[in-house]
């Protein structure tokens, strides 16, 4: 479920400029990742009915994830990109540990919302 549009990304978040087709594709992937990270707590929920802290931070998290994926090579950042280690004969090349799928900035936006909590709620 898409949480933002390109106007929010450009005008409020002030993200890295990209064309509409790229934005749409990455927005869908970013929203899916944010749903996964939040354990699907917002699935079927009207975001506009949530407290403003949750609304704003979820939208900013999606925007941060879109920008992160765009800067890391688009969809390849989600599906894994090039191999992190290559060897040919005596030559060996190793990249770092690989690219993280979820942006740290997106996680930072989600932290104060309580949506990252994976524990069990107890009612008395």
C-alpha positions in Angstrom: 0.0 0.0 0.0 1.6 3.3 -1.1 2.0 5.7 1.8 3.2 8.8 -0.1 3.1 10.5 -3.4 5.8 12.2 -5.4 4.6 15.6 -4.2 5.3 14.7 -0.6 8.7 13.2 -1.5 9.7 16.4 -3.5 8.0 19.2 -1.5 8.1 18.0 2.1 10.9 15.4 2.3 13.0 17.3 -0.3 14.4 14.0 -1.6 16.8 13.5 -4.5 15.0 14.3 -7.8 13.9 11.4 -10.0 11.5 10.8 -12.8 7.9 9.8 -12.1 8.3 6.2 -13.4 11.3 5.5 -11.2 9.6 7.1 -8.2 6.4 5.0 -8.6 8.4 1.8 -8.9 10.6 2.5 -5.8 7.6 3.9 -3.8 5.9 0.5 -4.1 9.0 -1.4 -3.0 9.7 1.1 -0.2 6.1 0.8 1.1 6.4 -3.0 1.1 9.6 -2.9 3.0 8.2 -0.5 5.6 5.2 -2.8 6.0 7.6 -5.7 6.5 9.8 -3.9 9.0 6.7 -2.8 11.0 5.4 -6.4 11.0 2.4 -5.3 8.9 0.9 -3.3 11.7 -0.5 -0.7 9.3 -2.0 -3.1 6.8 -5.7 -2.3 6.3 -5.3 0.7 8.6 -6.2 4.2 7.5 -3.0 6.1 8.1 -4.8 9.4 8.2 -6.7 8.2 11.3 -3.4 7.6 13.2 -1.7 10.2 15.5 0.2 12.8 13.6 3.6 11.5 14.9 2.9 8.1 13.2 1.5 9.7 10.0 4.5 12.0 9.5 7.2 9.5 10.5 5.8 6.7 8.4 5.7 9.0 5.4 9.2 10.2 6.1 10.4 6.6 6.5 9.0 5.6 3.1 10.6 8.7 1.6 14.0 7.9 3.2 13.7 4.3 1.9 12.9 5.5 -1.6 15.9 7.9 -1.6 18.2 5.2 -0.2 17.2 2.7 -2.8 17.5 5.2 -5.6 21.0 6.2 -4.5 22.0 2.6 -4.1 21.1 1.6 -7.6 17.3 1.3 -7.6 15.7 -2.1 -7.4 19.1 -3.8 -7.2 19.4 -2.5 -3.7 16.4 -4.6 -2.7 17.1 -7.7 -4.7 20.8 -7.8 -4.1 23.2 -6.3 -6.6 26.5 -7.5 -7.7 28.4 -10.2 -5.8 30.5 -9.1 -2.8 33.4 -11.3 -3.7 34.9 -12.3 -7.1 37.9 -14.5 -7.8 39.5 -15.1 -11.2 42.7 -17.2 -11.1 45.1 -15.5 -8.6 43.0 -12.2 -8.7 40.5 -11.6 -5.9 38.2 -8.7 -5.3 36.0 -8.3 -2.3 33.5 -5.5 -1.6 32.3 -4.7 1.9 29.7 -6.8 3.7 27.1 -5.7 1.1 24.3 -3.1 1.1 21.7 -3.1 3.8 18.2 -3.4 2.4 16.4 -1.1 4.9 17.7 2.5 5.3 19.0 3.4 8.7 17.2 6.7 8.3 13.9 4.9 7.7 14.4 2.9 10.9 15.2 6.1 12.7 12.0 7.7 11.6 10.0 4.6 12.7 11.7 4.3 16.1 9.5 6.8 18.0 6.2 5.4 16.5 6.3 2.1 18.4 5.8 0.3 15.1 9.1 -1.5 15.4 8.1 -3.2 18.6 7.9 -7.0 18.1 7.0 -8.0 21.6 3.7 -9.3 23.0 1.2 -6.8 24.3 -0.4 -7.7 27.7 -3.7 -6.3 28.9 -4.8 -6.6 32.5 
